[in-house]
Amino acid sequence: MSPQPPEQLANPPEDSRQPRPPADADRQAEVIIVGAGPIGLELAVVLKHMGVDYLHLDAGQVGQTVTRYPQQTRFFSSPERIAIAGVPLTLSDHNRASREQYLAYLRSVVQQFDLKVNTFERVTDIKQSDGEYRFTLHTDRRGTPHTYQAKHLVLAVGDMHGPRKINVPGEDLPHVSHYFDEPHRYFNQRLLIVGGRNSAVETALRCYHAGAQVSLSYRWGGFDERLVKYGILPEIKALIEHERVKFYPYTLVREITAEHVVLEDSGLRGQDAGPGVTDLATTPAEASGELTHVPADFVLLLTGYVMNTELFAMAGVELVGENCSPKHDLSTMETNVPGLYVAGTAAAGTQVRFRLFIENCHPHVAKIARNITGQQPPMHLINQAAKQFALPES
Ligand SMILES: Cc1cc2nc3c(=O)[nH]c(=O)nc-3n(C[C@H](O)[C@H](O)[C@H](O)COP(=O)(O)OP(=O)(O)OC[C@H]3O[C@@H](n4cnc5c(N)ncnc54)[C@H](O)[C@@H]3O)c2cc1C
C-alpha cells in the first residue's frame, strides 16, 4: 500500500514544527507578561494552568538574554536550580548546562506547554487609566505598532539590557567591544580584556587557549572568589604567575587608540577589596601613578551590564537606591503601582553584587500568581530546588 499524503490521514500527528498561528494583536487580556526569559516563561506556564487569560510579549526570542551569552558558555548554577515549570533539565554529561543546552531546554518547555509568546515585539510605552483594563501597552512588532490592554501587568524584563560603559575616548572604535562572542576571532591577536569578574576571567582563559596573547586590566589587585566560578580561579592565577596572561592590577582605562590602550593607576591599592580577594599584584612599579601603554589589536570591555528601567519609570514605579530597583512588596512582588508586578532579576535593578539569579527568582512566580488569582498556584509547576538547601552559588 502506498503511503497516504499527510492531509488524508484521519488524525494527523501534531507537529510542533508547523508554523504557529499569527501572534495575538491589539487585544485585551487579564494579565500581560512582558519578558519571556526563564522566569516569565515559568509564570506563563502557571497562569495557563490556572486558566488565566494572559498575553505574553518579548522584544526578542524566548530566552533572549541567554542568547547573548558567549557561545558554549556554561551556567554557574546547577541544572536543577535553573529548571523551570517542573520540567527536569537533565544533561547526559552531568555538567552545568551550556548556553545552547539551556536554550534548547527553554524551547522544549514552550513546546511542551504550547505557550504562545509574541516574540520580537518590544513594549515601547505603558500608560495607566482608571478603567477595569488599567494598563495600556504600545508595542513595536517589526515596525508595526500594536496596542494592548490589561488588568494586571507583570514586567519580567531582566536586568541586562546594555553594557556598563566606561566612558573613555576610543570606547566606540571598531576593534573595541563590550561583548565576547567566541574566541576564534582572537587567535594570534593581542587582546586586552578589561574587568575582573567571572566574564572577564572566563574570557581570558578561553581566548588564551585559542591562541590569543591575552592581557587583563582590573581596577583591583586580585579576583573575588565570590564573583568568579570556583573552578577557573586556580588556572588564571597560575597563568598570571607564569606571565602567560599579562595582568595589570589596580588599573583603569584612560584612553583606547587603534594601536594601544592607555592604563592609569586606579588608586585602589591598599583599600579593602573585601573577603576572598587574593592580591596578585607583584609589581609595585605599576602603582607609581605613571601611565602604561598596552599594545592591543582587540579590546574587550567586560565591565558588566545595566538595566533599562524606562518601562518601570513610564508606568509610575518608584526606583529605589543606587541600583534603581523597582519598589515592590516582597510578599507579593506588586510594585507601588497597584496591579503592576515585577518578576525575575528585574526586581534587583542594576546589580552590582549579584543577589538575584534564576534560582532565587522562582518564588516570584508563586507570589504573583497567588496575588492575581487569589488561589493557590500549582506548586509542582514551580521550581522548589533552591528552597531545599543552599549552595555556595546561591
Ligand atoms: C554569561 C552569563 C552567564 C550567566 N550565568 C547565569 C547562571 O549561571 N545562573 C543564573 O541564574 N543567571 C546567570 N546569568 C544571568 C541570567 O541570564 C539571568 O539571571 C536570567 O536570564 C534572568 O532571567 P529573567 O527571566 O529574570 O530575565 P531575562 O532572562 O533577562 O529575560 C528578560 C526578557 O525580557 C525581554 N524584554 C526586555 N525589555 C523588553 C521590552 N521593552 N519589551 C518586551 N520584552 C522585553 C528580553 O528580551 C528578555 O527576553 C548569566 C548571565 C550571563 C551574561
PDBQT file of the ligand as one rigid body, heavy atoms in Angstrom, charges set to zero:
ROOT
HETATM    1  C1  LIG A 401      27.476  34.928  30.608  1.00  0.00    +0.000 C 
HETATM    2  C2  LIG A 401      26.339  34.880  31.582  1.00  0.00    +0.000 A 
HETATM    3  C3  LIG A 401      26.193  33.783  32.424  1.00  0.00    +0.000 A 
HETATM    4  C4  LIG A 401      25.129  33.717  33.324  1.00  0.00    +0.000 A 
HETATM    5  N1  LIG A 401      25.006  32.624  34.138  1.00  0.00    +0.000 NA
HETATM    6  C5  LIG A 401      23.966  32.562  34.998  1.00  0.00    +0.000 A 
HETATM    7  C6  LIG A 401      23.790  31.458  35.876  1.00  0.00    +0.000 A 
HETATM    8  O1  LIG A 401      24.590  30.538  35.885  1.00  0.00    +0.000 OA
HETATM    9  N2  LIG A 401      22.719  31.429  36.709  1.00  0.00    +0.000 N 
HETATM   10  C7  LIG A 401      21.801  32.454  36.726  1.00  0.00    +0.000 A 
HETATM   11  O2  LIG A 401      20.836  32.376  37.463  1.00  0.00    +0.000 OA
HETATM   12  N3  LIG A 401      21.957  33.517  35.928  1.00  0.00    +0.000 NA
HETATM   13  C8  LIG A 401      23.003  33.591  35.081  1.00  0.00    +0.000 A 
HETATM   14  N4  LIG A 401      23.147  34.675  34.282  1.00  0.00    +0.000 N 
HETATM   15  C9  LIG A 401      22.153  35.722  34.371  1.00  0.00    +0.000 C 
HETATM   16  C10 LIG A 401      20.865  35.220  33.695  1.00  0.00    +0.000 C 
HETATM   17  O3  LIG A 401      20.947  35.439  32.325  1.00  0.00    +0.000 OA
HETATM   18  C11 LIG A 401      19.700  35.854  34.319  1.00  0.00    +0.000 C 
HETATM   19  O4  LIG A 401      19.722  35.515  35.690  1.00  0.00    +0.000 OA
HETATM   20  C12 LIG A 401      18.373  35.363  33.736  1.00  0.00    +0.000 C 
HETATM   21  O5  LIG A 401      18.331  35.423  32.326  1.00  0.00    +0.000 OA
HETATM   22  C13 LIG A 401      17.285  36.198  34.350  1.00  0.00    +0.000 C 
HETATM   23  O6  LIG A 401      16.053  35.665  33.968  1.00  0.00    +0.000 OA
HETATM   24  P1  LIG A 401      14.773  36.584  33.895  1.00  0.00    +0.000 P 
HETATM   25  O7  LIG A 401      13.680  35.697  33.400  1.00  0.00    +0.000 OA
HETATM   26  O8  LIG A 401      14.588  37.315  35.155  1.00  0.00    +0.000 OA
HETATM   27  O9  LIG A 401      15.093  37.700  32.789  1.00  0.00    +0.000 OA
HETATM   28  P2  LIG A 401      15.756  37.579  31.351  1.00  0.00    +0.000 P 
HETATM   29  O10 LIG A 401      16.189  36.213  31.036  1.00  0.00    +0.000 OA
HETATM   30  O11 LIG A 401      16.761  38.665  31.261  1.00  0.00    +0.000 OA
HETATM   31  O12 LIG A 401      14.516  37.881  30.386  1.00  0.00    +0.000 OA
HETATM   32  C14 LIG A 401      14.018  39.173  30.191  1.00  0.00    +0.000 C 
HETATM   33  C15 LIG A 401      13.300  39.212  28.862  1.00  0.00    +0.000 C 
HETATM   34  O13 LIG A 401      12.603  40.463  28.772  1.00  0.00    +0.000 OA
HETATM   35  C16 LIG A 401      12.652  40.902  27.442  1.00  0.00    +0.000 C 
HETATM   36  N5  LIG A 401      12.436  42.350  27.407  1.00  0.00    +0.000 N 
HETATM   37  C17 LIG A 401      13.203  43.306  27.985  1.00  0.00    +0.000 A 
HETATM   38  N6  LIG A 401      12.696  44.528  27.700  1.00  0.00    +0.000 NA
HETATM   39  C18 LIG A 401      11.575  44.324  26.947  1.00  0.00    +0.000 A 
HETATM   40  C19 LIG A 401      10.621  45.197  26.341  1.00  0.00    +0.000 A 
HETATM   41  N7  LIG A 401      10.705  46.541  26.419  1.00  0.00    +0.000 N 
HETATM   42  N8  LIG A 401       9.596  44.650  25.631  1.00  0.00    +0.000 NA
HETATM   43  C20 LIG A 401       9.474  43.293  25.533  1.00  0.00    +0.000 A 
HETATM   44  N9  LIG A 401      10.372  42.430  26.082  1.00  0.00    +0.000 NA
HETATM   45  C21 LIG A 401      11.396  42.944  26.773  1.00  0.00    +0.000 A 
HETATM   46  C22 LIG A 401      14.043  40.487  26.968  1.00  0.00    +0.000 C 
HETATM   47  O14 LIG A 401      14.098  40.375  25.547  1.00  0.00    +0.000 OA
HETATM   48  C23 LIG A 401      14.241  39.158  27.679  1.00  0.00    +0.000 C 
HETATM   49  O15 LIG A 401      13.913  38.045  26.854  1.00  0.00    +0.000 OA
HETATM   50  C24 LIG A 401      24.205  34.774  33.401  1.00  0.00    +0.000 A 
HETATM   51  C25 LIG A 401      24.356  35.886  32.556  1.00  0.00    +0.000 A 
HETATM   52  C26 LIG A 401      25.417  35.942  31.665  1.00  0.00    +0.000 A 
HETATM   53  C27 LIG A 401      25.567  37.148  30.772  1.00  0.00    +0.000 C 
ENDROOT
TORSDOF 0
